[in-house]
Structure formats: structure tokens, C-alpha cells
Amino acid sequence: MRTWDVKVLYLGKITAKLSLLWPTGMPPLPEDFALGAPYLAFLLQSEGQIILIDTGISEKFIVDGKAWGGLPAEGGREFLRKALSKEGIKPEEVDTVIYTHLHNDHAANCTLFTNARLIFQKDEWRNLIYPLPVQLLRKDYDLDVAQELKTAKCLMVDGDVELADGLKLYKTPGHTLGSQVVAVNTRKGVVVFIGDIALMDFMIFPGTTEIVDMEGNGHKIPAAPPIFGPALPHSIIYDFYSYYDSIYKIKAIASKDKPGYIVPGHEPSLVLTGI
């Protein structure tokens, strides 16, 4: 089977107290602290083919250095250009862009990729066009992206798809109606990029007792009680039945149920460690 090389691309960050993300029902934090949650993309390369997973946030959602919830943030188109340039790649050289979902911090800047096909789930398009009232309130989606996608080379898939040798897409709703994960055959095995069904490692690995930030500093946290089961749902889960089905699916697909094999969309340590 074909193998793919993976690079983590830093596209900016949003900073919040961990207590803001702390799941309901968890033991209390011994100490609250500010944590930078990176906006990430993932660059896949194999046999001359270049694929990008997600494209970061639009600068229009960062006003006076603040993004969602008035939290300090940085990001935008130039962050994406710089991250690609660091890997020696121009946007027009990207063959395919895969969107885990179309939220504004994952699906901006799509007009940069003039030669790429853009792939997302059909149900995610439906969620973009007809967002729930709470999604409108949170401004989860950039409604202008719909107009941009209408003039791009889009492929709306429905369900699980083998996109290339060693690369598969799996529909995993829960965070949004049409979320999908990307399973990639690498030299160490199958790595699954899961978007925001879990934001960070501690949410997908409930036994985690330390969070490592983007500077490499460790912060102790309590392990989740067993009642939580396979993962810790965060506050932006719209369908809990689908969420748990998707979590079990993800853990069955990955070669190992451990960090580095299941990759959340905002895990801070990835900025230092890569995949």
C-alpha cells in the first residue's frame, strides 16, 4: 500500500483558559491556565501528489487581535501562505484540499487553491447552507464561503470514500452534520485526522493526565472517570448519538488508539512534535 508523508502546518492560534474548554462532569482542574489552541492544517505528500487537510481561519474573523468569544487570536491567509512556503509549496501546486468540516476556522482561504479539487461531505454543505440557530449565534460558519465554493472545483461526497491508494475518507457526524475524518497510511501505520470531533488529545484519550502546550510545557490535569467511556465530548457537539458512533469508528480505523495515530484539529503539542 502507498505511504504518505505528513507535515503539520501552523496557521495561527486562539488562546483561552482551559476551564473554558473543560468538559462538564470532569473533576475540577487543580490549576487553571491559559492555553493556545492552534489552527492547524496537515500536508500530505506521496509520489508527487500534494494534498492539504483544512485551510485555517479567515482574518475577517479576527478583529483587533480577537476571534471567537473575544479571545486573543492570530491567523489568516498569510499564515497559510507562509506555512506552505516553508515546505517549498505554492498554493497552485496543491492537487486536493480535504475539509474535515466547513467551520470558519477550518475552511477559509479556499480561493488560494486555483488548481485543486475541494472535497467535503454533502451533508456538510447542507449544514453550511442551513446552519442551526445556535451555529448562527456562535458564527461557526462563514456564509461567504458558500459563494466561494460555488465557483471552485468541488466534489461533494456522501459517506465513506477511498480517495487514493492509502488514503480514505470516513463520514463522522457529531460535531457537525457532515464532519469527516481522513485516514492516511504512513510509515508507522494508519493515522486518522479527526477535525474537531475532539479538539485536543485529552478529549480523545480520556486517561490523559498532562497537556503539553505549544512551548513544550507540561500541565497536569485529572484523568477522566471511566463513566465517560471512549472520549470526552466538548461543548460544540450537536448530536451525541452520532458523536459516540463516530468515536468508535475512528478508534477502529486507526492503527493504534494513542496520540500520534488519532490527531485532533487543535492539539497544541503537534506544533512541536509533528506527526
Secondary structure as GFF3:
##gff-version 3
##sequence-region A 1 275
A	DSSP	beta_strand	5	17	.	.	.	ID=ss1
A	DSSP	alpha_helix	18	21	.	.	.	ID=ss2
A	DSSP	beta_strand	34	46	.	.	.	ID=ss3
A	DSSP	beta_strand	49	53	.	.	.	ID=ss4
A	DSSP	three_ten_helix	59	61	.	.	.	ID=ss5
A	DSSP	three_ten_helix	68	70	.	.	.	ID=ss6
A	DSSP	beta_strand	73	75	.	.	.	ID=ss7
A	DSSP	alpha_helix	77	86	.	.	.	ID=ss8
A	DSSP	three_ten_helix	91	93	.	.	.	ID=ss9
A	DSSP	beta_strand	96	98	.	.	.	ID=ss10
A	DSSP	three_ten_helix	110	112	.	.	.	ID=ss11
A	DSSP	beta_strand	117	121	.	.	.	ID=ss12
A	DSSP	alpha_helix	122	129	.	.	.	ID=ss13
A	DSSP	alpha_helix	133	138	.	.	.	ID=ss14
A	DSSP	alpha_helix	144	150	.	.	.	ID=ss15
A	DSSP	beta_strand	153	157	.	.	.	ID=ss16
A	DSSP	beta_strand	161	164	.	.	.	ID=ss17
A	DSSP	beta_strand	167	171	.	.	.	ID=ss18
A	DSSP	beta_strand	180	186	.	.	.	ID=ss19
A	DSSP	beta_strand	189	193	.	.	.	ID=ss20
A	DSSP	alpha_helix	201	204	.	.	.	ID=ss21
A	DSSP	beta_strand	210	212	.	.	.	ID=ss22
A	DSSP	beta_strand	218	220	.	.	.	ID=ss23
A	DSSP	three_ten_helix	226	228	.	.	.	ID=ss24
A	DSSP	alpha_helix	240	253	.	.	.	ID=ss25
A	DSSP	beta_strand	262	263	.	.	.	ID=ss26
A	DSSP	alpha_helix	270	273	.	.	.	ID=ss27
###
